């Protein structure tokens, strides 16, 4: 087992994957703090990615861990309609992850960072019992100059999803049951859980449409996240047309005697974008984002209905 012998050894490994220079970096990592040139507005987000809480090594490859830890943060920036501009990285390193393991993890993260032109600006390292990855990403407004927020929609707005709700939760279920072998029968669901794709282009398109009134990414499942999107005192009538339900969600639900709409409603780790859109703007949205699916409407009455029936269950909560 090739061990990392010192902090300097680990920093050299980081340097082999992440360039020190990048747009907006005045002083790169290596000093007490980096110096970055900031636009007038920045959106900033951070997420933890912790072994046996957010991932398991038995079915995540090291590269998938690195890529997903960054991707879930970039997804938050996408939901704001922004362009990621840089990130900092914190790592907790157990003894049973050797140099080759970290090399592969950082390679997966670096591939995503390069794809989206997101420089690594700094971070911290620590020893610990399990792998933990903390990523903080910041982003700047795109060409529209607008940052999307939550809770700024209105009753009567259409709820629109970009991405398949419930697919990643199906992936988690089959991975927990069958491990990596699940990919043979559930390729899209497994990919959705292991390798989510930040929807940056969709976020920029939404920000460019004046009729889009609010937006977020769905990470804890629609049941948990929808109340965070809606304006105070509002609810939603939800429906899921066939185009909004991935065939693997429908198939898995049928095999477990569940309505596929409920799988989509509870979901989790979808990293789909969920927006509210003024009805008059719906044709323009369809033209800009043909993959977007209307899934409901904001109502003046609190609470949710799903296909006309009240639904009161709440979704995932780390502390629930």
C-alpha positions as CSV (number, residue, x, y, z in Angstrom):
1,X,0.0,0.0,0.0
2,X,1.5,3.3,-1.1
3,X,1.1,5.6,1.9
4,X,1.0,9.4,2.0
5,X,4.0,10.2,4.2
6,X,3.3,13.8,5.1
7,X,1.0,16.8,4.6
8,X,3.5,18.2,2.0
9,X,3.2,14.9,0.2
10,X,-0.6,15.3,0.1
11,X,-0.3,18.9,-1.1
12,X,2.0,17.8,-3.9
13,X,-0.7,15.2,-4.9
14,X,-3.3,18.0,-5.0
15,X,-1.0,20.1,-7.1
16,X,-0.7,17.3,-9.6
17,X,-4.4,17.4,-10.2
18,X,-5.4,21.1,-9.7
19,X,-3.6,24.0,-11.3
20,X,-2.9,27.0,-9.0
21,X,-4.0,29.6,-11.5
22,X,-7.4,30.4,-12.7
23,X,-9.7,33.3,-13.6
24,X,-10.2,35.6,-10.7
25,X,-7.3,34.2,-8.6
26,X,-5.0,37.0,-7.6
27,X,-3.0,35.0,-5.1
28,X,-3.3,31.2,-5.4
29,X,-3.4,28.6,-2.7
30,X,-0.2,28.1,-0.7
31,X,-0.3,31.3,1.4
32,X,-2.3,31.7,4.7
33,X,-5.2,32.6,2.5
34,X,-5.9,33.0,-1.2
35,X,-6.8,36.3,-2.7
36,X,-9.6,36.4,-5.3
37,X,-11.1,39.1,-7.4
38,X,-14.8,39.3,-6.7
39,X,-17.6,40.6,-8.8
40,X,-20.3,42.8,-7.2
41,X,-22.3,39.8,-6.2
42,X,-21.3,36.2,-5.3
43,X,-23.4,33.2,-4.3
44,X,-21.6,30.9,-1.9
45,X,-22.6,27.3,-0.9
46,X,-21.0,24.5,1.1
47,X,-21.7,20.8,1.5
48,X,-20.3,17.9,3.5
49,X,-19.8,14.5,1.9
50,X,-19.2,12.0,4.7
51,X,-18.5,8.2,4.5
52,X,-21.4,6.0,5.6
53,X,-23.7,9.1,5.7
54,X,-23.6,10.2,2.1
55,X,-21.7,7.4,0.4
56,X,-20.3,3.9,1.0
57,X,-16.9,2.8,-0.4
58,X,-18.3,-0.6,-1.2
59,X,-20.1,0.8,-4.3
60,X,-18.6,4.2,-4.9
61,X,-15.3,4.3,-6.7
62,X,-12.8,6.9,-5.4
63,X,-13.3,9.0,-8.5
64,X,-17.1,9.0,-8.1
65,X,-16.7,10.2,-4.5
66,X,-14.5,13.1,-5.6
67,X,-16.7,14.1,-8.5
68,X,-20.0,13.9,-6.5
69,X,-18.6,15.9,-3.6
70,X,-17.9,18.8,-6.0
71,X,-21.0,18.2,-8.2
72,X,-23.5,18.6,-5.4
73,X,-22.1,22.1,-4.7
74,X,-21.9,23.1,-8.3
75,X,-25.6,22.1,-8.5
76,X,-26.4,24.7,-5.8
77,X,-24.7,27.3,-7.9
78,X,-26.6,26.1,-11.0
79,X,-29.9,26.5,-9.1
80,X,-29.1,30.2,-8.5
81,X,-28.6,30.7,-12.3
82,X,-24.9,31.4,-11.7
83,X,-21.5,30.3,-13.1
84,X,-19.1,28.6,-10.6
85,X,-16.0,30.7,-10.1
86,X,-13.9,28.7,-7.6
87,X,-13.9,26.3,-4.6
88,X,-12.1,25.4,-1.4
89,X,-11.7,21.8,-0.2
90,X,-11.5,20.2,3.2
91,X,-10.5,16.5,3.6
92,X,-10.5,14.0,6.4
93,X,-8.2,11.2,5.7
94,X,-8.3,7.8,7.4
95,X,-5.3,5.4,7.5
96,X,-6.9,2.8,5.3
97,X,-7.1,5.1,2.2
98,X,-3.7,5.0,0.6
99,X,-2.0,7.3,-1.9
100,X,-3.5,5.5,-4.9
101,X,-7.0,5.9,-3.4
102,X,-6.6,9.7,-2.9
103,X,-5.0,10.0,-6.3
104,X,-8.1,8.5,-7.9
105,X,-10.5,10.5,-5.8
106,X,-8.8,13.8,-6.6
107,X,-8.6,12.8,-10.3
108,X,-12.4,12.4,-10.3
109,X,-12.9,15.8,-8.7
110,X,-10.4,17.5,-10.9
111,X,-12.1,16.2,-14.1
112,X,-15.3,17.8,-13.0
113,X,-13.5,21.0,-12.0
114,X,-11.8,21.2,-15.3
115,X,-15.0,20.6,-17.2
116,X,-16.7,23.5,-15.5
117,X,-13.6,25.7,-15.2
118,X,-13.7,25.9,-11.4
119,X,-10.3,26.4,-9.8
120,X,-9.3,25.0,-6.5
121,X,-8.2,28.0,-4.3
122,X,-7.3,26.4,-1.0
123,X,-8.5,24.2,1.8
124,X,-7.4,22.0,4.8
125,X,-6.4,18.4,5.6
126,X,-6.9,16.3,8.8
127,X,-6.6,12.7,9.9
128,X,-9.8,10.9,11.0
129,X,-11.6,7.6,11.2
130,X,-13.6,7.9,8.0
131,X,-13.4,9.9,4.7
132,X,-15.1,13.2,4.8
133,X,-15.0,15.8,2.1
134,X,-16.1,19.4,2.6
135,X,-16.5,21.6,-0.4
136,X,-17.3,25.3,-0.6
137,X,-18.1,26.8,-4.0
138,X,-18.8,30.3,-5.0
139,X,-20.4,31.6,-8.2
140,X,-21.1,34.8,-10.1
141,X,-24.2,35.8,-12.1
142,X,-24.3,34.6,-15.7
143,X,-25.0,36.7,-18.8
144,X,-28.5,37.7,-17.5
145,X,-26.9,39.3,-14.4
146,X,-29.6,37.7,-12.3
147,X,-29.4,35.3,-9.4
148,X,-32.4,33.1,-8.8
149,X,-33.7,32.6,-5.2
150,X,-36.3,30.6,-3.3
151,X,-39.7,31.7,-2.0
152,X,-40.2,34.5,-4.6
153,X,-42.9,32.8,-6.7
154,X,-46.6,33.4,-6.4
155,X,-49.9,31.5,-6.3
156,X,-50.8,30.4,-9.8
157,X,-47.2,29.8,-10.9
158,X,-46.4,26.5,-12.6
159,X,-43.9,24.2,-10.9
160,X,-41.4,22.9,-13.4
161,X,-38.7,20.2,-12.9
162,X,-35.5,19.9,-15.0
163,X,-34.3,16.3,-14.4
164,X,-35.9,13.1,-13.2
165,X,-37.3,13.1,-9.7
166,X,-36.9,9.9,-7.7
167,X,-34.3,8.3,-10.0
168,X,-31.3,8.7,-7.7
169,X,-33.3,7.3,-4.8
170,X,-34.0,4.2,-6.9
171,X,-30.3,4.1,-7.5
172,X,-29.6,4.2,-3.8
173,X,-32.1,1.4,-3.1
174,X,-30.7,-1.0,-5.6
175,X,-27.1,-0.2,-4.7
176,X,-27.8,-0.9,-1.0
177,X,-29.4,-4.2,-2.0
178,X,-27.0,-5.4,-4.8
179,X,-23.9,-3.2,-4.7
180,X,-22.2,-2.3,-7.9
181,X,-23.9,-5.2,-9.7
182,X,-27.1,-3.2,-9.7
183,X,-25.9,-1.1,-12.6
184,X,-26.6,-4.0,-15.0
185,X,-30.3,-3.8,-14.4
186,X,-30.7,-0.2,-13.3
187,X,-28.1,1.8,-15.2
188,X,-29.7,5.2,-15.2
189,X,-30.7,5.0,-11.6
190,X,-27.3,3.9,-10.5
191,X,-25.6,6.7,-12.6
192,X,-28.0,9.3,-11.1
193,X,-27.0,8.3,-7.6
194,X,-23.2,7.8,-8.2
195,X,-22.6,10.6,-10.7
196,X,-25.1,13.4,-10.6
197,X,-24.7,16.0,-13.3
198,X,-24.9,19.7,-12.3
199,X,-27.4,21.5,-14.6
200,X,-25.5,24.7,-15.1
201,X,-26.8,25.4,-18.6
202,X,-30.3,24.9,-17.5
203,X,-29.8,27.2,-14.6
204,X,-28.4,29.9,-16.8
205,X,-31.4,29.5,-19.2
206,X,-33.9,29.8,-16.3
207,X,-32.2,32.9,-15.0
208,X,-32.4,34.5,-18.5
209,X,-36.3,34.1,-18.6
210,X,-38.0,36.9,-16.7
211,X,-41.1,34.7,-16.1
212,X,-39.1,32.3,-13.9
213,X,-39.9,33.5,-10.4
214,X,-37.9,31.2,-8.2
215,X,-35.6,28.2,-8.3
216,X,-33.7,25.6,-6.2
217,X,-32.0,22.2,-6.7
218,X,-33.7,19.2,-5.2
219,X,-31.3,17.4,-2.9
220,X,-33.4,16.2,0.0
221,X,-36.4,15.1,-2.1
222,X,-39.4,17.0,-3.4
223,X,-41.3,16.3,-0.2
224,X,-38.7,18.0,1.9
225,X,-37.5,20.7,-0.5
226,X,-40.8,21.9,-2.0
227,X,-41.8,23.8,1.2
228,X,-38.4,25.6,1.0
229,X,-39.2,26.8,-2.5
230,X,-42.8,28.0,-2.0
231,X,-43.7,31.5,-0.8
232,X,-45.0,31.7,2.8
233,X,-48.6,30.4,3.2
234,X,-48.7,28.7,-0.2
235,X,-49.1,25.0,-1.1
236,X,-49.0,23.0,-4.3
237,X,-51.2,20.7,-6.4
238,X,-48.8,18.2,-7.9
239,X,-49.0,15.8,-10.8
240,X,-46.4,13.8,-12.7
241,X,-47.0,13.4,-16.5
242,X,-45.3,10.4,-18.1
243,X,-42.5,12.5,-19.4
244,X,-41.6,13.5,-15.8
245,X,-41.2,9.9,-14.7
246,X,-38.1,7.9,-15.8
247,X,-38.9,4.4,-16.9
248,X,-36.6,3.0,-14.2
249,X,-38.6,4.9,-11.5
250,X,-41.8,3.4,-12.9
251,X,-40.4,-0.1,-13.1
252,X,-38.9,-0.1,-9.6
253,X,-42.1,1.3,-8.1
254,X,-44.2,-1.4,-9.8
255,X,-41.9,-4.1,-8.5
256,X,-42.5,-2.8,-4.9
257,X,-46.2,-2.1,-5.2
258,X,-45.8,1.7,-4.9
259,X,-47.2,4.4,-7.1
260,X,-44.3,5.9,-9.1
261,X,-45.5,9.4,-8.3
262,X,-44.8,8.8,-4.6
263,X,-41.2,7.6,-5.5
264,X,-40.7,10.8,-7.4
265,X,-42.3,12.9,-4.6
266,X,-40.0,11.5,-1.8
267,X,-36.9,11.0,-3.9
268,X,-33.6,12.3,-2.6
269,X,-30.3,13.4,-4.1
270,X,-31.9,14.1,-7.5
271,X,-30.1,17.4,-8.1
272,X,-32.9,18.3,-10.5
273,X,-33.8,21.9,-10.7
274,X,-37.2,22.9,-9.5
275,X,-38.6,26.3,-10.6
276,X,-41.8,28.3,-10.4
277,X,-42.8,29.9,-13.6
278,X,-45.5,32.5,-14.4
279,X,-48.0,30.7,-16.7
280,X,-47.5,33.3,-19.5
281,X,-43.8,32.4,-19.6
282,X,-44.3,28.7,-20.0
283,X,-44.1,28.7,-23.9
284,X,-40.8,30.5,-23.7
285,X,-39.5,28.1,-21.1
286,X,-40.5,25.1,-23.2
287,X,-38.6,26.6,-26.2
288,X,-35.5,27.3,-24.1
289,X,-35.6,24.0,-22.1
290,X,-37.5,21.3,-24.0
291,X,-36.5,18.8,-21.3
292,X,-38.4,20.7,-18.6
293,X,-41.6,19.1,-17.2
294,X,-44.4,20.9,-15.5
295,X,-45.3,18.9,-12.4
296,X,-47.8,21.1,-10.6
297,X,-49.1,24.5,-9.7
298,X,-48.6,26.8,-6.7
299,X,-51.8,27.3,-4.7
300,X,-53.0,29.8,-2.1
301,X,-53.9,27.0,0.2
302,X,-51.1,25.5,2.4
303,X,-50.3,21.8,2.0
304,X,-49.9,19.5,-1.0
305,X,-52.0,17.3,-3.1
306,X,-50.6,14.6,-5.4
307,X,-52.9,13.7,-8.3
308,X,-55.8,15.3,-6.4
309,X,-55.2,13.5,-3.1
310,X,-53.8,15.2,0.0
311,X,-50.3,14.0,0.9
312,X,-48.8,15.0,4.2
313,X,-45.7,12.8,4.7
314,X,-42.4,14.7,5.0
315,X,-39.2,13.7,3.2
316,X,-35.6,13.1,4.3
317,X,-34.2,15.0,7.3
318,X,-30.6,14.3,8.7
319,X,-32.0,15.0,12.2
320,X,-35.4,13.5,11.8
